[in-house]
């Protein structure tokens, strides 16, 4: 039978049934793939979570221990006895300050890129983007020397400014596309209606990119929170963020895996909480074009 | 109530791109003035300079006897209506209209009175509590107009306000805008690329092309006496026909001659050309309704081959091919019919326009 003949054959009940079941099969397959993906992403995290509640013997046992009595000892040891709870505060100070700084500087910059005829605009824009592309190590040494001269080494200022090297380009880049999505005529309307350029930006345009700012800020906080290298080399024990302090639990006589996992779990909670709290804003902010007038 | 004067205004963009070239226009108090031209002709740049959204590179802009070149948009008391409405999407209809009043620090009672006046004026009182996102295009533009008129601006600027609407709504909005202007009497500048809109609505039209002003005049003037070939071709639907010809004098009479025809010019036209010293090669322009068609030769007629007959109900459009391979579009009676390739006989009636080849200026203007 030729292909064409098959195409034009009227749908028999049997055919209909097979079409239906094939669609159902597709649904099942997609569920299966989704489940697989979820497991793939969740497994390492669940693994870390479980290790944090195990004793050293259970962790080191050659056979995986599936059933055990959870213990809080790792948490007590690392957070209270070692006093590492303060590192969470350090991380918060660094991430929130860096992102606040980047939003305050980056959002107006992005607006300027979107609206003003700056000579050589696109070249400047890509130059800023290249900072984002450079690996952290490239900037680590110059920043170390720079901060040492400026007496910033070991203060919170060092990691905050260093984190701006990658969050600021990110903020400028993403916020520009949000501003580009807003018709320039809204600026024109606001200015003829009685606002100055600054007021137009602050009161007419910013409300339109609110969810965009939330999404961008959230991502920036995550980047900053997870940053390791600058946090390690530009800080002192008193100002080190939590992610950079984990290696200190690797001791000559062996890694304190239980405490590593307890600390890692604790460290990921604030960010996870932020994402859950701002989920709706995040989705709205990420669906580009939804803010068009 | 404002007279608006542009004196030798230029807009030069980055890289020496000329947006508007040496534009001088005077818009009278209470006039509905159209800026007409194809995209990129400089009409929107001109409007944005009047609004203060773009800097004037050279020249002067006067509102009555105030030089406004360096005033910010908000200091000029202009209101603008936009092609894409440019409403504030997070505000209700009421708040959109109230917006410029709130910025002026008016009392709530006065704001309410004015917003209701504007809404009533435009027949959109029912829409006031709604969110602007839920409105249709026509309703959105009504809100945009409401926001513009609510504060009684000195000059009302409209940038293609109805281009986004569908055809039938556009025709109705045209009438409503004319009515609105008649009642408000605000000096209004209306930018459009649609010659039908400009002809139907404006008191006077400024036709622009490639940054240059081509002509300013009433709709009748720009239609009947186009100053340049561009104006002749841009205004009128179907457009003016053009043919390359040559001027030639014989026995004291002046003729335009082409491979397809030889036409004696009227004494008035000959009079106007008596001082003409330029190139003898010119372009003849004639509107589709000024050509008579017959199936048999008559005095002063010349043959042409039928290409297509397009009945349109109220009229028929006939396109014919001249011997010179130039295609002419002619408006004929609705019941006219001719087969393709059939020979018909054309006769040009006044007015005939002649444009020079270089500057494309109307020699009989």
Interface residues (C-beta under 8 A of the other chain):
Chain A: X117 X119 X183 X185 X186 X188 X189 X190 X191 X192 X193 X194 X195 X196 X204 X207 X208 X291 X292 X293
Chain B: X13 X14 X48 X51 X52 X53 X72 X73 X74 X76 X78 X79 X80 X82 X83 X84 X85 X86 X87 X88 X89 X90 X99 X100 X103 X104 X147 X157 X159
